[in-house]
Amino acid sequence: MGGSESTPAPIPPSLEFDEPWRETPWEKKKVLEKNLRELKLSDPKVKYVRILLTGEIAAGKSSFINSVNSTFQGRITSEALADADTGTSFTKTYRTYYIRDGESALPFVFNDIMGLEAGESHGAHQEDIAKCLEGLLKEGYNFNPAVSAENKDCRSTTSTEDLTYCLVYVIAADKVSMMHDEVFKKMRYIRQKASSLEIPQAIIMTKVDEICPLVRKDLRKIYTSKKIKEKMQQCSNSVGVPMSHIFPVKNYHEEIDEVNCFGFGEGGLEIWADETLGGETFDTRVEAVCET
């Protein structure tokens, strides 16, 4: 009696594409940093381009700010306090963060706000975020999830410097498939408000190294990873932002040196800044403010 031959195990599907599906200017980091440092604003009343960050709690908004600042400082910084995932928003106050280049500040700033949560009385009130977009909310405002900001918390008039010039949704790659639909509903409401004001919008997808072993080992595989593209598509479908305006990044969280701490330092920041701070959508909002 002859023995039967064993069936070979099926070959597991590949985790990556043969070629990157998005062109990445890996070698242009220094050129972009130089361009951002030399960015000039033509309106003398506007010193800074204001970029508003919003997203679910613990998505990495504060860590993103620290990562951008660290890139330009050349060392790890932690000006925006970040917390572990505790189930509630660590950021409670509306605050402006300046990106330092040595002793001076670059001409763009980030505004961090309380994170979004499911439920009407949890997380940042969506009407407060709408006020941020219009430049109405005062610096230092303490968010109250149950009630939108009152008149005393808002400016009676706004200037061009108070306005938001770009809205960035920060979404964690390892949480996007588990996010409550109420959070996405709030994001879509904010998106409609921003669109009515012709504010450019983008998504920063954080924590990419936590969902893809390829990217965890080699950040340059970020645009050959099938898992990364799948999560980006989920973000696009849920919020409505096109894939071309979604940028996957790795924020630093455990690293103690700047060399390999930040995914944007390896291509993501270059694309995001070129599309957002130098692209056509940005020019629509600030063509009277920024010199080209």
N, C-alpha and C positions, 0 to 999 in steps of 0.2 A: 504493500500500500504506500503510495507516494504521498509525501506531505504537501499540503496546499501552500502556495506562495502567499506571503503576507502582503496586504494592500499598503502601498506606500502612503505615508501621512500627507494630507493635502498641504500644498504650499500656502502659508499665510499671506494675505494680501499685503502689498507694499504700503508702508506708512508715508511714502513721499512720492511726489511727481518726479519724472525724469529731468525736467527743467524747471527753474523758478517761474512762477506764473506772474510775478510782478518784477519789473526791473528795479534794482536797488543800487543806488550810487554809493557803494561801500567806501570808495576811495575819496569821496568829496566832503568828508566831515569837516576838515579844516577850512575849506572854501566856504561852506555854509556858515560855520561859526564866525568867520570873518565878515560875511555879508550881514549877519544878524547884529554883530557888534557895530557895524557901520551904517545900520538902518537909520535913515533920516526922516523926520516928520516935518512936513511942509507947513502945517498950521502951528503958529507960535503958541496958540492957546492949549495945544495938546502935547503933553510931555510923554505920555505912555499910551500904547495900544492895550486896551483892557480885554482879557480873555477870561470868560467865566467857565468854571468847572462844575458840573453837576453829575450825579450818579447815585447808585444805591450805596447804602452804608457799607463800609469796609471794602469798597471797590478799588481803593488805592489813589484817591485824589490827592491827599496830602503827600504821599510818597512820590507821586508823579512830580509835584512841584519841587520836592527836595532833589529828585533825580535830575531835573532840568538845571536847577541851581548848581548841583554838584558838577555837571558837565562843564559849565562855564567857569566854575571856581577851580576845577582841577583837583578837587578833594571832596570827600563825603561831607555833606551838610545836612542839617535837620532843623531848619528854621520853622517849617510847618510841622507841628507835632502830629505824629501818626500813632495809631494804636492797633493792637491785635484785634481780631474779629471777636468783639464782645457782644454783638447782637443789637447794639444801639450806636448812634452816631457819636463819634468822638469830637468832631468839629461842631461847635455850638454857635460860633460868632462869625458874622460876615467880615472878612478881612482881606486886605490887599497884600500880596507877596511880591516883592521886587526881586528881579533876577540880577545878581551882582556880577560885575566883571571887574575884579579887583576892588577898588574903592568906589567905583562909579556903578550906576544902575543902567541896565539895558532899556531901550525904549518900549518894552512890552512887559506887562504885569499879569499875574494870575489872581483871580478872586476865588477863594475857597468858601464853600457854604456847607451847611448841615446836609447829611446824606438823605436820600429818599427812602421811604419805607412804605409798606402796604398799610392801608387804613387811612381814614381822613384825619385822625389826630396823632399820627406818627410821622416822624421825619420832617424834612423841610416842607413848609406849606408851598404849594405850587404857585400861588399868587405872589408870594414873596420872591420867587425866582423870576416871575414875570416883571416885578418891580426892579430886580437887579438888571434885567436886560435893558430896561429903559433908563437906567442910571438913577433911579429914584431912591433906592435904599441907602441909608447912611452907613458909613464905615463904623464898625463896632456894634452893629445891631445884633442883639441876642435872639436867635430864632425861637419861636413858640409854635410847636406843631399844631396846636389847637386853633390858633388865631393868627391871621395875617397881620403884617405890620400896620400900626396906626399912623395917623398923620404926623405925630411927633417923631416917628422913626424914619420919616421920608423927607427928601428935599422938596421944597415947594417949586423950585425950578432946577433944571439940569443944564450942564454945559457939555460941549463935545467930549471933554475929557472924562466925564462921568459915564458915558455910554459904553455898553458892551459891544465890541467889534467882532468877537468870535465866540461861539458857544461850543464847548467840548463836553460830550457825554463820556464819562469814564465807566467802563464796564469790565468786570473781572471775567476772564475767559473760563475759569473753573466754576463760575456761578451762573453764567448766562442761561443755561438750560434749566436752572432751578429757580430763577427769579420769578416772583409773583407777578401775575398779569396786571395787578393794580399799580405796581411800580412802572411797568411799561406804559400803562395808561397815562400816568403822570408825565412820563417822558414825552409821549406823543402830544400831550397838551402843551408842554413847554416848547416842543418843536414847532407846533402851529403858531404859537406866539412869536417865536424867533423868526419864522418864515415871513410872518406879516410885517416884521420890522426889517426884512431883507438882511438878516444877520447870517453870515456863513456858519455852517455847522459841521462837526466832525466827531468821530468816535475814537477814543483811545482805548484799546483792548489790552488790559494789564494781565499780569501773572501768566503769560504764555508758557513759561518754562514749567509751570505746574500741571499742564495738561498734555504736554508732548515731550516724550523722552528724547526725541531727536533734537529739539530746540534746547532742552536742558543741557545737552552735551555740546551743542554747536549752534550758537545763535544765528549763524548765517544760513541755517536751514529753515528759517522762519517762513520763507516764501516757496519752499518745496514741500513743507509739511501739509498733508491732507487734513489733519485734525485742526490746524490753525485756520485754514481756509473755511472749513466747516463751521467753526465757531464764529468767524467773521460774518458768514452768511446768516447765521442765527441772529447776530446783532443787527444786521441790515434789515432782515424781515421783521424784527420786533420793534425797532425804533423808526425805520423808514429812511435812514441815512444810506446812500448808495455805497457799494463796496469800495469805490474809488476814494471815499473819504473816511475809511476805517483803517486805523494804523495799530498793528500789534506791537506791544513793547514789553520789556522786562524791567520793572522797577527794582531798585536795590532794596533788600530787607535784611539780609544776613551778612552781606559783604562789609568789610572794613576798609577796603581800598577802592579807589575810583576806576581802576583799570578795566575791570570786567563787570561793573555793577549795573550798567544801564543799557538796555536794549536799544534805545534811541542813539546811543553813541556808535552803534553799528548799523546805521542806515535808516531807522525809523524816524528819528528827529529830522533828518535831512528831508525825507519825503513829506512829512507832516508840515514842516515849516515852509517848504517850497510851495506846497499846495495851499496852505492856510494863510501864511503871512505874505506870500508872494504870488499867489494864484489869482485867477480872474474873479473868483467868488469873493475873495478878500478885497480886491480893488473896487468891487461894486459898493462895498460898505464904506470904504475910507479913501476913495480916490481924491478927495479934497484934503486929506490929512497927510498921506504918505507920498513922498517923492519916489519915483521909480528909478 
